[in-house]
Amino acid sequence: MRLQEYGVGIFDAYPTKSALKKALKKNYITVNGIVATSATYINGGESITLTVPENTTSIKRFNLKLQLLFEDDYLAVIHKPAGILVSGNHFRTITNALVHNLQRSSSPDATKPQPVHRLDFATTGVLLVGKTNGAIRALNKQFENKDIEKTYFAVTIGKMNRKGTLISDIDNKPSKSIYKVEKTVLSKRFGQLNLVKLRPFTGRRHQLRIHLSEIGNPILGDKDYGIEPLILNGKGMYLHACSLKFRHPFLNEAVEIRSELPKKFNKLFSPK
């Protein structure tokens, strides 16, 4: 198999698939003394070596208090606030705040906590984090196999069918989501606002935002895919990752973690 698949989680400094790809691009990894690339295959019996310059190994700690929804020795689930990147080449990221908020795993397989999926900058809700190399690999595999069920809530603009299936190509890749309208309310400015429950079956970038925009019901506050006269400024985007269902990678038990709707959602649909 390819090294970029096999090597996920075997090095503490680069525990995720995206991190491993970066290490390969920087020529940090050798196989039997030869610099490896994303095209390198592993057959078994090779010596795989990671060599990282000293000045790249410092751990950044962003002092942000996070709401913890679940934690054990293998993984954690946190509530991601709006306005923070999950990861990337920035200091203010969830990744850089995890060490400050989580207990280090006592497992010999322990590594720096790493999110195993992403939420958009403006999206709130449940974010799954691996604390050991084995957990990160196993959870990544569940995402790849579409074994993890994600549920979102959004506030959308305009009249829409009570439920439906949304299918289209995003970045030349097939994508699928389903939705169900839970509540509606009339609005002087927007005509109608809907509280919509969503489940994505694929994980394309901005998938739910694009799908809802394509049917003419953009998410309230979405500045990228909204309708220009109806873009709401100053109160963020109304998209919330409500729940995650997955199988615990070591206890083999079904786990469901939920994050309650933000108050600003309920405020729109509460009786006046």
DRENPA-3360 file (N, C-alpha, C; in nm, 2 decimals, always signed):
BEGIN
1 = MRLQEYGV = +0.08/-0.12/+0.00/+0.00/+0.00/+0.00/+0.09/+0.12/+0.00 ~ +0.03/+0.24/-0.03/+0.10/+0.36/-0.04/+0.15/+0.40/+0.10 ~ +0.27/+0.46/+0.11/+0.32/+0.51/+0.24/+0.23/+0.61/+0.30 ~ +0.17/+0.70/+0.22/+0.08/+0.80/+0.27/-0.04/+0.75/+0.34 ~ -0.08/+0.62/+0.31/-0.19/+0.56/+0.37/-0.14/+0.48/+0.49 ~ -0.04/+0.40/+0.47/+0.02/+0.31/+0.58/+0.07/+0.40/+0.70 ~ +0.13/+0.51/+0.67/+0.21/+0.59/+0.77/+0.13/+0.68/+0.86 ~ -0.01/+0.68/+0.83/-0.09/+0.77/+0.92/-0.08/+0.72/+1.06;
9 = GIFDAYPT = -0.04/+0.81/+1.15/-0.04/+0.79/+1.29/+0.09/+0.72/+1.35 ~ +0.19/+0.68/+1.26/+0.30/+0.61/+1.32/+0.41/+0.71/+1.37 ~ +0.40/+0.83/+1.34/+0.49/+0.93/+1.39/+0.41/+1.03/+1.48 ~ +0.45/+1.06/+1.60/+0.38/+1.15/+1.69/+0.37/+1.29/+1.63 ~ +0.47/+1.33/+1.56/+0.47/+1.47/+1.51/+0.38/+1.49/+1.39 ~ +0.35/+1.38/+1.32/+0.26/+1.39/+1.20/+0.15/+1.28/+1.21 ~ +0.06/+1.29/+1.30/-0.04/+1.18/+1.32/-0.15/+1.17/+1.23 ~ -0.18/+1.27/+1.14/-0.29/+1.26/+1.05/-0.25/+1.25/+0.91;
17 = KSALKKAL = -0.34/+1.22/+0.82/-0.31/+1.20/+0.68/-0.26/+1.32/+0.62 ~ -0.33/+1.44/+0.65/-0.28/+1.56/+0.59/-0.15/+1.60/+0.64 ~ -0.12/+1.58/+0.77/+0.01/+1.61/+0.83/+0.12/+1.53/+0.76 ~ +0.09/+1.40/+0.74/+0.19/+1.31/+0.68/+0.22/+1.35/+0.54 ~ +0.12/+1.40/+0.46/+0.15/+1.44/+0.33/+0.24/+1.56/+0.33 ~ +0.22/+1.65/+0.43/+0.31/+1.77/+0.44/+0.46/+1.73/+0.47 ~ +0.47/+1.62/+0.56/+0.61/+1.57/+0.59/+0.67/+1.51/+0.46 ~ +0.59/+1.44/+0.38/+0.64/+1.39/+0.26/+0.69/+1.50/+0.16;
25 = KKNYITVN = +0.60/+1.60/+0.15/+0.64/+1.71/+0.06/+0.77/+1.78/+0.10 ~ +0.79/+1.79/+0.23/+0.91/+1.85/+0.28/+1.03/+1.76/+0.29 ~ +1.02/+1.64/+0.23/+1.13/+1.54/+0.23/+1.18/+1.50/+0.36 ~ +1.09/+1.50/+0.46/+1.13/+1.46/+0.60/+1.13/+1.31/+0.62 ~ +1.08/+1.23/+0.52/+1.06/+1.08/+0.55/+1.15/+1.01/+0.44 ~ +1.22/+0.91/+0.49/+1.29/+0.82/+0.40/+1.25/+0.68/+0.42 ~ +1.26/+0.60/+0.32/+1.23/+0.45/+0.32/+1.36/+0.38/+0.28 ~ +1.42/+0.30/+0.37/+1.54/+0.24/+0.34/+1.65/+0.34/+0.29;
33 = GIVATSAT = +1.65/+0.46/+0.35/+1.75/+0.56/+0.32/+1.72/+0.64/+0.20 ~ +1.61/+0.62/+0.13/+1.58/+0.69/+0.01/+1.46/+0.79/+0.04 ~ +1.47/+0.91/+0.00/+1.36/+1.01/+0.03/+1.23/+0.96/-0.03 ~ +1.13/+0.96/+0.05/+1.00/+0.91/+0.01/+0.91/+1.02/-0.04 ~ +0.81/+0.98/-0.13/+0.72/+1.08/-0.18/+0.58/+1.02/-0.16 ~ +0.48/+1.09/-0.21/+0.34/+1.04/-0.20/+0.32/+0.92/-0.29 ~ +0.41/+0.89/-0.38/+0.40/+0.78/-0.47/+0.47/+0.66/-0.42 ~ +0.54/+0.67/-0.30/+0.61/+0.55/-0.25/+0.52/+0.45/-0.20;
41 = YINGGESI = +0.55/+0.32/-0.23/+0.47/+0.21/-0.18/+0.55/+0.13/-0.08 ~ +0.48/+0.07/+0.02/+0.53/-0.01/+0.12/+0.49/-0.16/+0.10 ~ +0.59/-0.25/+0.10/+0.56/-0.39/+0.08/+0.57/-0.47/+0.21 ~ +0.65/-0.42/+0.31/+0.67/-0.49/+0.43/+0.82/-0.51/+0.45 ~ +0.87/-0.48/+0.57/+1.01/-0.50/+0.60/+1.10/-0.38/+0.58 ~ +1.04/-0.27/+0.53/+1.12/-0.15/+0.51/+1.15/-0.08/+0.64 ~ +1.26/+0.00/+0.64/+1.29/+0.09/+0.75/+1.24/+0.23/+0.71 ~ +1.14/+0.28/+0.79/+1.08/+0.41/+0.76/+1.13/+0.51/+0.87;
49 = TLTVPENT = +1.20/+0.62/+0.82/+1.26/+0.71/+0.91/+1.21/+0.86/+0.89 ~ +1.17/+0.92/+1.00/+1.13/+1.06/+1.00/+1.24/+1.15/+1.06 ~ +1.29/+1.25/+0.98/+1.39/+1.34/+1.03/+1.33/+1.48/+1.02 ~ +1.31/+1.55/+1.13/+1.25/+1.68/+1.13/+1.35/+1.78/+1.19 ~ +1.38/+1.89/+1.12/+1.46/+2.00/+1.17/+1.42/+2.04/+1.31 ~ +1.50/+2.07/+1.40/+1.47/+2.11/+1.54/+1.37/+2.23/+1.55 ~ +1.39/+2.32/+1.46/+1.31/+2.45/+1.47/+1.17/+2.43/+1.42 ~ +1.13/+2.31/+1.38/+0.99/+2.29/+1.33/+0.91/+2.21/+1.43;
57 = TSIKRFNL = +0.96/+2.17/+1.55/+0.90/+2.07/+1.63/+0.83/+2.14/+1.75 ~ +0.84/+2.27/+1.77/+0.78/+2.34/+1.88/+0.63/+2.32/+1.88 ~ +0.57/+2.30/+1.99/+0.42/+2.28/+2.00/+0.36/+2.42/+2.04 ~ +0.27/+2.46/+1.95/+0.20/+2.59/+1.98/+0.08/+2.56/+2.07 ~ +0.06/+2.65/+2.17/-0.05/+2.64/+2.26/-0.13/+2.77/+2.26 ~ -0.25/+2.76/+2.21/-0.34/+2.87/+2.20/-0.43/+2.87/+2.32 ~ -0.42/+2.97/+2.41/-0.49/+2.97/+2.53/-0.64/+3.00/+2.51 ~ -0.72/+2.91/+2.47/-0.86/+2.92/+2.44/-0.94/+2.82/+2.52;
65 = KLQLLFED = -1.03/+2.86/+2.61/-1.11/+2.76/+2.68/-1.21/+2.70/+2.60 ~ -1.21/+2.57/+2.58/-1.31/+2.50/+2.50/-1.41/+2.42/+2.59 ~ -1.53/+2.41/+2.54/-1.63/+2.33/+2.60/-1.61/+2.18/+2.57 ~ -1.59/+2.10/+2.67/-1.56/+1.96/+2.65/-1.69/+1.88/+2.66 ~ -1.72/+1.80/+2.56/-1.85/+1.72/+2.56/-1.82/+1.58/+2.60 ~ -1.70/+1.53/+2.57/-1.67/+1.39/+2.60/-1.52/+1.37/+2.60 ~ -1.46/+1.29/+2.69/-1.32/+1.26/+2.69/-1.29/+1.13/+2.76 ~ -1.20/+1.05/+2.70/-1.15/+0.94/+2.76/-1.00/+0.93/+2.72;
73 = DYLAVIHK = -0.94/+0.81/+2.74/-0.79/+0.80/+2.72/-0.76/+0.80/+2.57 ~ -0.86/+0.78/+2.49/-0.83/+0.76/+2.34/-0.88/+0.88/+2.26 ~ -0.99/+0.94/+2.30/-1.04/+1.05/+2.21/-1.12/+1.15/+2.30 ~ -1.16/+1.25/+2.23/-1.24/+1.36/+2.29/-1.33/+1.42/+2.19 ~ -1.44/+1.48/+2.24/-1.53/+1.56/+2.15/-1.55/+1.69/+2.22 ~ -1.52/+1.80/+2.14/-1.54/+1.93/+2.19/-1.64/+2.01/+2.12 ~ -1.69/+2.12/+2.18/-1.78/+2.21/+2.10/-1.69/+2.31/+2.04 ~ -1.70/+2.32/+1.90/-1.62/+2.42/+1.83/-1.70/+2.55/+1.83;
81 = PAGILVSG = -1.64/+2.66/+1.88/-1.71/+2.79/+1.87/-1.70/+2.85/+1.73 ~ -1.78/+2.94/+1.70/-1.77/+3.01/+1.57/-1.65/+3.10/+1.56 ~ -1.60/+3.13/+1.44/-1.49/+3.23/+1.43/-1.36/+3.18/+1.46 ~ -1.34/+3.04/+1.46/-1.21/+2.98/+1.49/-1.18/+2.88/+1.39 ~ -1.06/+2.88/+1.33/-1.03/+2.77/+1.23/-1.00/+2.64/+1.31 ~ -1.03/+2.53/+1.25/-0.99/+2.40/+1.32/-0.84/+2.38/+1.31 ~ -0.78/+2.40/+1.20/-0.64/+2.38/+1.18/-0.59/+2.47/+1.07 ~ -0.46/+2.46/+1.04/-0.40/+2.54/+0.94/-0.28/+2.62/+0.98;
89 = NHFRTITN = -0.22/+2.70/+0.90/-0.10/+2.77/+0.93/-0.13/+2.90/+1.00 ~ -0.20/+2.89/+1.11/-0.24/+3.01/+1.19/-0.22/+2.97/+1.34 ~ -0.20/+3.07/+1.42/-0.19/+3.04/+1.57/-0.32/+3.01/+1.63 ~ -0.42/+3.09/+1.59/-0.56/+3.08/+1.66/-0.63/+2.97/+1.59 ~ -0.60/+2.85/+1.63/-0.68/+2.73/+1.58/-0.72/+2.64/+1.69 ~ -0.82/+2.56/+1.67/-0.86/+2.46/+1.76/-0.75/+2.36/+1.79 ~ -0.68/+2.32/+1.69/-0.56/+2.23/+1.71/-0.47/+2.28/+1.81 ~ -0.43/+2.41/+1.81/-0.33/+2.46/+1.90/-0.39/+2.49/+2.04;
97 = ALVHNLQR = -0.52/+2.48/+2.05/-0.59/+2.49/+2.19/-0.61/+2.36/+2.26 ~ -0.60/+2.25/+2.18/-0.64/+2.12/+2.24/-0.55/+2.08/+2.36 ~ -0.42/+2.10/+2.34/-0.32/+2.05/+2.45/-0.36/+2.12/+2.58 ~ -0.40/+2.25/+2.57/-0.43/+2.33/+2.69/-0.56/+2.28/+2.76 ~ -0.65/+2.21/+2.68/-0.79/+2.17/+2.73/-0.80/+2.03/+2.76 ~ -0.72/+1.94/+2.71/-0.74/+1.80/+2.72/-0.63/+1.73/+2.81 ~ -0.67/+1.62/+2.88/-0.57/+1.54/+2.95/-0.49/+1.46/+2.86 ~ -0.36/+1.45/+2.88/-0.28/+1.37/+2.80/-0.31/+1.22/+2.82;
105 = SSSPDATK = -0.32/+1.14/+2.71/-0.35/+1.00/+2.72/-0.24/+0.93/+2.80 ~ -0.28/+0.83/+2.88/-0.18/+0.75/+2.95/-0.14/+0.63/+2.86 ~ -0.19/+0.62/+2.74/-0.16/+0.51/+2.65/-0.01/+0.52/+2.60 ~ +0.06/+0.41/+2.58/+0.19/+0.42/+2.52/+0.18/+0.48/+2.38 ~ +0.06/+0.47/+2.32/+0.04/+0.52/+2.19/+0.00/+0.67/+2.18 ~ +0.01/+0.74/+2.30/-0.04/+0.88/+2.31/+0.04/+0.97/+2.21 ~ -0.04/+1.07/+2.16/+0.02/+1.17/+2.07/-0.04/+1.30/+2.10 ~ +0.00/+1.40/+2.03/-0.06/+1.54/+2.04/-0.20/+1.52/+1.99;
113 = PQPVHRLD = -0.30/+1.57/+2.06/-0.44/+1.56/+2.02/-0.46/+1.63/+1.88 ~ -0.54/+1.56/+1.79/-0.56/+1.61/+1.66/-0.71/+1.59/+1.62 ~ -0.77/+1.70/+1.57/-0.91/+1.68/+1.51/-0.90/+1.58/+1.39 ~ -1.00/+1.50/+1.38/-1.00/+1.40/+1.27/-1.10/+1.44/+1.16 ~ -1.15/+1.56/+1.17/-1.24/+1.61/+1.06/-1.24/+1.76/+1.08 ~ -1.31/+1.83/+0.99/-1.31/+1.98/+1.00/-1.45/+2.03/+1.00 ~ -1.46/+2.15/+1.06/-1.58/+2.23/+1.05/-1.54/+2.37/+1.00 ~ -1.62/+2.43/+0.92/-1.59/+2.57/+0.87/-1.57/+2.67/+0.98;
121 = FATTGVLL = -1.50/+2.77/+0.94/-1.46/+2.88/+1.03/-1.58/+2.93/+1.11 ~ -1.70/+2.95/+1.04/-1.81/+3.01/+1.10/-1.91/+2.91/+1.16 ~ -1.88/+2.78/+1.14/-1.97/+2.67/+1.19/-1.94/+2.64/+1.33 ~ -2.05/+2.61/+1.41/-2.03/+2.57/+1.55/-2.06/+2.42/+1.56 ~ -2.03/+2.36/+1.68/-2.08/+2.23/+1.71/-1.97/+2.12/+1.74 ~ -2.01/+2.00/+1.73/-1.93/+1.88/+1.77/-1.81/+1.86/+1.68 ~ -1.69/+1.84/+1.74/-1.57/+1.82/+1.67/-1.50/+1.70/+1.74 ~ -1.47/+1.60/+1.66/-1.41/+1.48/+1.71/-1.25/+1.49/+1.71;
129 = VGKTNGAI = -1.19/+1.44/+1.82/-1.05/+1.46/+1.83/-0.99/+1.32/+1.87 ~ -0.88/+1.28/+1.81/-0.80/+1.16/+1.85/-0.69/+1.20/+1.94 ~ -0.67/+1.12/+2.05/-0.56/+1.14/+2.14/-0.45/+1.04/+2.14 ~ -0.47/+0.93/+2.06/-0.36/+0.83/+2.04/-0.35/+0.81/+1.89 ~ -0.23/+0.76/+1.85/-0.21/+0.73/+1.71/-0.31/+0.63/+1.66 ~ -0.34/+0.52/+1.74/-0.43/+0.42/+1.70/-0.57/+0.47/+1.68 ~ -0.61/+0.56/+1.77/-0.75/+0.62/+1.76/-0.76/+0.71/+1.64 ~ -0.66/+0.78/+1.61/-0.66/+0.87/+1.50/-0.67/+0.79/+1.37;
137 = RALNKQFE = -0.60/+0.68/+1.36/-0.60/+0.60/+1.24/-0.74/+0.53/+1.22 ~ -0.79/+0.48/+1.34/-0.92/+0.41/+1.33/-1.04/+0.51/+1.30 ~ -1.04/+0.63/+1.36/-1.14/+0.73/+1.33/-1.13/+0.78/+1.19 ~ -1.01/+0.80/+1.14/-0.99/+0.84/+1.00/-1.05/+0.74/+0.91 ~ -1.03/+0.61/+0.94/-1.09/+0.50/+0.86/-1.24/+0.50/+0.86 ~ -1.30/+0.53/+0.98/-1.44/+0.53/+0.98/-1.50/+0.65/+0.89 ~ -1.43/+0.76/+0.89/-1.47/+0.87/+0.81/-1.46/+0.83/+0.66 ~ -1.35/+0.77/+0.62/-1.33/+0.73/+0.48/-1.43/+0.63/+0.44;
145 = NKDIEKTY = -1.47/+0.54/+0.53/-1.57/+0.44/+0.50/-1.72/+0.49/+0.52 ~ -1.73/+0.61/+0.55/-1.86/+0.68/+0.57/-1.94/+0.61/+0.68 ~ -1.87/+0.56/+0.79/-1.93/+0.49/+0.90/-1.97/+0.59/+1.01 ~ -1.93/+0.71/+1.00/-1.97/+0.81/+1.10/-2.08/+0.90/+1.05 ~ -2.19/+0.91/+1.13/-2.31/+0.98/+1.09/-2.30/+1.12/+1.16 ~ -2.31/+1.22/+1.07/-2.31/+1.36/+1.12/-2.44/+1.42/+1.09 ~ -2.49/+1.50/+1.19/-2.62/+1.57/+1.18/-2.60/+1.72/+1.21 ~ -2.65/+1.80/+1.12/-2.64/+1.94/+1.13/-2.78/+2.01/+1.14;
153 = FAVTIGKM = -2.78/+2.13/+1.20/-2.90/+2.21/+1.19/-2.86/+2.34/+1.12 ~ -2.94/+2.40/+1.04/-2.92/+2.53/+0.97/-3.05/+2.61/+0.97 ~ -3.03/+2.74/+0.96/-3.15/+2.83/+0.94/-3.13/+2.87/+0.80 ~ -3.24/+2.84/+0.72/-3.23/+2.88/+0.57/-3.34/+2.98/+0.54 ~ -3.32/+3.05/+0.43/-3.40/+3.16/+0.38/-3.49/+3.11/+0.27 ~ -3.62/+3.15/+0.28/-3.72/+3.12/+0.17/-3.80/+2.99/+0.18 ~ -3.91/+2.98/+0.11/-3.99/+2.87/+0.11/-3.92/+2.75/+0.05 ~ -3.94/+2.63/+0.11/-3.88/+2.51/+0.07/-3.96/+2.39/+0.10;
161 = NRKGTLIS = -3.94/+2.28/+0.02/-4.01/+2.16/+0.05/-3.98/+2.10/+0.19 ~ -4.07/+2.03/+0.25/-4.06/+1.98/+0.38/-3.94/+1.89/+0.40 ~ -3.91/+1.81/+0.30/-3.79/+1.73/+0.30/-3.74/+1.70/+0.16 ~ -3.61/+1.65/+0.15/-3.56/+1.63/+0.02/-3.42/+1.57/+0.02 ~ -3.38/+1.53/-0.10/-3.24/+1.48/-0.12/-3.17/+1.57/-0.21 ~ -3.05/+1.61/-0.18/-2.97/+1.70/-0.26/-2.85/+1.63/-0.31 ~ -2.84/+1.63/-0.44/-2.73/+1.55/-0.51/-2.67/+1.65/-0.62 ~ -2.54/+1.66/-0.61/-2.47/+1.74/-0.72/-2.32/+1.71/-0.71;
169 = DIDNKPSK = -2.25/+1.76/-0.81/-2.10/+1.74/-0.81/-2.04/+1.87/-0.75 ~ -1.95/+1.85/-0.65/-1.88/+1.96/-0.59/-1.73/+1.93/-0.61 ~ -1.66/+2.03/-0.68/-1.52/+2.01/-0.72/-1.50/+1.88/-0.80 ~ -1.60/+1.86/-0.89/-1.60/+1.74/-0.98/-1.61/+1.61/-0.91 ~ -1.67/+1.61/-0.78/-1.69/+1.48/-0.71/-1.83/+1.48/-0.67 ~ -1.89/+1.36/-0.67/-2.03/+1.35/-0.63/-2.06/+1.38/-0.49 ~ -2.17/+1.44/-0.46/-2.20/+1.47/-0.32/-2.35/+1.45/-0.30 ~ -2.38/+1.41/-0.17/-2.52/+1.39/-0.14/-2.55/+1.43/+0.00;
177 = SIYKVEKT = -2.67/+1.50/+0.02/-2.72/+1.54/+0.15/-2.87/+1.51/+0.15 ~ -2.92/+1.49/+0.27/-3.07/+1.49/+0.29/-3.11/+1.60/+0.39 ~ -3.23/+1.65/+0.38/-3.28/+1.75/+0.47/-3.42/+1.73/+0.51 ~ -3.46/+1.79/+0.63/-3.60/+1.79/+0.67/-3.62/+1.92/+0.74 ~ -3.73/+1.99/+0.70/-3.76/+2.12/+0.77/-3.84/+2.09/+0.90 ~ -3.78/+2.14/+1.01/-3.84/+2.11/+1.14/-3.94/+2.22/+1.18 ~ -3.90/+2.35/+1.15/-3.99/+2.46/+1.19/-3.98/+2.57/+1.08 ~ -4.08/+2.65/+1.08/-4.07/+2.77/+0.99/-4.13/+2.89/+1.06;
185 = VLSKRFGQ = -4.09/+3.01/+1.02/-4.14/+3.13/+1.08/-4.14/+3.24/+0.97 ~ -4.24/+3.32/+0.96/-4.24/+3.43/+0.87/-4.15/+3.54/+0.91 ~ -4.09/+3.61/+0.81/-3.99/+3.71/+0.84/-4.02/+3.83/+0.75 ~ -4.02/+3.95/+0.80/-4.04/+4.07/+0.71/-3.93/+4.09/+0.62 ~ -3.81/+4.06/+0.66/-3.69/+4.09/+0.58/-3.66/+3.97/+0.48 ~ -3.68/+3.85/+0.53/-3.64/+3.73/+0.45/-3.76/+3.65/+0.40 ~ -3.88/+3.69/+0.43/-4.00/+3.62/+0.38/-4.03/+3.50/+0.46 ~ -3.94/+3.41/+0.47/-3.96/+3.29/+0.55/-3.82/+3.24/+0.60;
193 = LNLVKLRP = -3.81/+3.20/+0.72/-3.69/+3.13/+0.78/-3.73/+2.99/+0.82 ~ -3.64/+2.90/+0.80/-3.66/+2.75/+0.82/-3.55/+2.70/+0.91 ~ -3.59/+2.62/+1.01/-3.50/+2.54/+1.09/-3.49/+2.40/+1.02 ~ -3.37/+2.37/+0.97/-3.36/+2.26/+0.88/-3.26/+2.16/+0.94 ~ -3.30/+2.03/+0.95/-3.21/+1.93/+1.00/-3.14/+1.86/+0.87 ~ -3.01/+1.85/+0.88/-2.94/+1.80/+0.76/-2.85/+1.68/+0.79 ~ -2.83/+1.59/+0.70/-2.73/+1.49/+0.71/-2.65/+1.47/+0.58 ~ -2.52/+1.50/+0.59/-2.44/+1.48/+0.47/-2.39/+1.34/+0.46;
201 = FTGRRHQL = -2.40/+1.28/+0.34/-2.35/+1.14/+0.32/-2.21/+1.14/+0.26 ~ -2.17/+1.26/+0.21/-2.03/+1.27/+0.16/-1.97/+1.39/+0.24 ~ -1.84/+1.41/+0.22/-1.78/+1.52/+0.30/-1.70/+1.62/+0.22 ~ -1.77/+1.67/+0.12/-1.71/+1.78/+0.03/-1.70/+1.91/+0.11 ~ -1.60/+1.99/+0.07/-1.59/+2.12/+0.13/-1.71/+2.21/+0.10 ~ -1.76/+2.27/+0.21/-1.88/+2.35/+0.21/-2.00/+2.28/+0.15 ~ -2.01/+2.15/+0.16/-2.12/+2.08/+0.10/-2.26/+2.12/+0.13 ~ -2.29/+2.13/+0.26/-2.43/+2.17/+0.29/-2.46/+2.32/+0.25;
209 = RIHLSEIG = -2.36/+2.40/+0.26/-2.38/+2.54/+0.22/-2.41/+2.55/+0.07 ~ -2.33/+2.48/-0.01/-2.35/+2.48/-0.15/-2.48/+2.41/-0.19 ~ -2.52/+2.30/-0.13/-2.64/+2.23/-0.16/-2.76/+2.32/-0.14 ~ -2.77/+2.38/-0.02/-2.88/+2.47/+0.01/-2.89/+2.59/-0.08 ~ -2.77/+2.65/-0.11/-2.77/+2.76/-0.20/-2.82/+2.72/-0.34 ~ -2.78/+2.60/-0.39/-2.82/+2.55/-0.52/-2.97/+2.54/-0.54 ~ -3.05/+2.51/-0.43/-3.19/+2.50/-0.44/-3.26/+2.63/-0.40 ~ -3.18/+2.74/-0.39/-3.24/+2.87/-0.36/-3.27/+2.90/-0.22;
217 = NPILGDKD = -3.22/+2.82/-0.13/-3.25/+2.84/+0.02/-3.11/+2.85/+0.10 ~ -3.04/+2.96/+0.07/-2.91/+2.97/+0.14/-2.92/+2.98/+0.29 ~ -2.81/+2.95/+0.36/-2.81/+2.95/+0.50/-2.80/+3.10/+0.55 ~ -2.88/+3.13/+0.65/-2.88/+3.27/+0.70/-2.74/+3.30/+0.75 ~ -2.69/+3.42/+0.70/-2.55/+3.46/+0.74/-2.44/+3.41/+0.66 ~ -2.47/+3.33/+0.55/-2.36/+3.27/+0.47/-2.32/+3.38/+0.37 ~ -2.20/+3.44/+0.39/-2.16/+3.55/+0.30/-2.10/+3.50/+0.17 ~ -2.06/+3.37/+0.16/-2.01/+3.31/+0.04/-2.11/+3.26/-0.06;
225 = YGIEPLIL = -2.22/+3.20/+0.00/-2.32/+3.14/-0.09/-2.46/+3.20/-0.08 ~ -2.47/+3.31/+0.00/-2.59/+3.38/+0.02/-2.64/+3.46/-0.10 ~ -2.76/+3.51/-0.09/-2.82/+3.60/-0.19/-2.78/+3.74/-0.15 ~ -2.72/+3.82/-0.23/-2.66/+3.95/-0.20/-2.75/+4.04/-0.11 ~ -2.88/+4.06/-0.16/-2.96/+4.16/-0.08/-3.00/+4.10/+0.06 ~ -2.99/+3.97/+0.07/-3.04/+3.90/+0.20/-2.93/+3.85/+0.29 ~ -2.81/+3.90/+0.26/-2.70/+3.85/+0.35/-2.70/+3.92/+0.48 ~ -2.70/+3.85/+0.59/-2.71/+3.90/+0.72/-2.57/+3.92/+0.78;
233 = NGKGMYLH = -2.54/+4.04/+0.82/-2.41/+4.08/+0.87/-2.41/+4.09/+1.02 ~ -2.29/+4.05/+1.08/-2.27/+4.08/+1.22/-2.32/+3.97/+1.32 ~ -2.39/+3.87/+1.28/-2.44/+3.77/+1.37/-2.39/+3.63/+1.33 ~ -2.30/+3.62/+1.24/-2.24/+3.49/+1.20/-2.33/+3.41/+1.12 ~ -2.29/+3.29/+1.09/-2.36/+3.19/+1.00/-2.44/+3.10/+1.09 ~ -2.56/+3.07/+1.04/-2.65/+2.98/+1.12/-2.64/+2.84/+1.07 ~ -2.52/+2.78/+1.10/-2.50/+2.63/+1.07/-2.43/+2.57/+1.19 ~ -2.49/+2.46/+1.24/-2.44/+2.40/+1.37/-2.43/+2.25/+1.35;
241 = ACSLKFRH = -2.32/+2.20/+1.38/-2.30/+2.05/+1.38/-2.35/+2.00/+1.51 ~ -2.47/+1.93/+1.50/-2.55/+1.90/+1.62/-2.51/+1.77/+1.69 ~ -2.47/+1.67/+1.61/-2.44/+1.54/+1.67/-2.34/+1.46/+1.58 ~ -2.28/+1.36/+1.64/-2.19/+1.27/+1.58/-2.22/+1.13/+1.63 ~ -2.24/+1.03/+1.54/-2.25/+0.89/+1.58/-2.13/+0.81/+1.52 ~ -2.06/+0.74/+1.61/-1.95/+0.67/+1.56/-1.92/+0.55/+1.65 ~ -1.83/+0.46/+1.61/-1.80/+0.34/+1.70/-1.67/+0.37/+1.76 ~ -1.67/+0.35/+1.90/-1.54/+0.38/+1.97/-1.44/+0.28/+1.92;
249 = PFLNEAVE = -1.32/+0.34/+1.88/-1.22/+0.25/+1.81/-1.16/+0.14/+1.90 ~ -1.17/+0.15/+2.03/-1.11/+0.04/+2.11/-1.21/-0.03/+2.20 ~ -1.32/+0.04/+2.24/-1.42/-0.02/+2.32/-1.52/-0.09/+2.23 ~ -1.52/-0.06/+2.11/-1.62/-0.12/+2.01/-1.76/-0.09/+2.05 ~ -1.79/+0.02/+2.11/-1.92/+0.06/+2.15/-1.97/+0.17/+2.06 ~ -2.10/+0.17/+2.03/-2.16/+0.29/+1.96/-2.17/+0.41/+2.05 ~ -2.12/+0.52/+2.00/-2.12/+0.65/+2.08/-2.19/+0.75/+2.00 ~ -2.28/+0.83/+2.07/-2.34/+0.95/+2.01/-2.32/+1.06/+2.10;
257 = IRSELPKK = -2.26/+1.17/+2.05/-2.24/+1.29/+2.12/-2.32/+1.41/+2.06 ~ -2.39/+1.48/+2.14/-2.47/+1.59/+2.09/-2.43/+1.73/+2.15 ~ -2.45/+1.83/+2.07/-2.43/+1.97/+2.11/-2.55/+2.04/+2.09 ~ -2.61/+2.10/+2.20/-2.74/+2.17/+2.19/-2.73/+2.29/+2.09 ~ -2.84/+2.32/+2.03/-2.85/+2.44/+1.94/-2.81/+2.56/+2.01 ~ -2.74/+2.65/+1.95/-2.70/+2.78/+2.00/-2.83/+2.86/+2.03 ~ -2.82/+2.95/+2.13/-2.94/+3.03/+2.17/-2.99/+3.11/+2.06 ~ -2.90/+3.16/+1.97/-2.95/+3.24/+1.86/-3.04/+3.17/+1.76;
265 = FNKLFSPK = -3.03/+3.03/+1.75/-3.12/+2.95/+1.67/-3.26/+2.95/+1.74 ~ -3.26/+2.91/+1.86/-3.39/+2.90/+1.93/-3.46/+3.04/+1.94 ~ -3.39/+3.14/+1.95/-3.45/+3.28/+1.96/-3.53/+3.31/+1.84 ~ -3.49/+3.27/+1.72/-3.56/+3.29/+1.60/-3.70/+3.22/+1.59 ~ -3.70/+3.10/+1.65/-3.82/+3.02/+1.64/-3.91/+3.01/+1.77 ~ -3.87/+3.09/+1.87/-3.95/+3.08/+1.99/-4.07/+3.17/+1.98 ~ -4.18/+3.14/+2.05/-4.30/+3.22/+2.04/-4.27/+3.37/+2.08 ~ -4.32/+3.46/+2.01/-4.30/+3.60/+2.04/-4.40/+3.64/+2.15;
% end
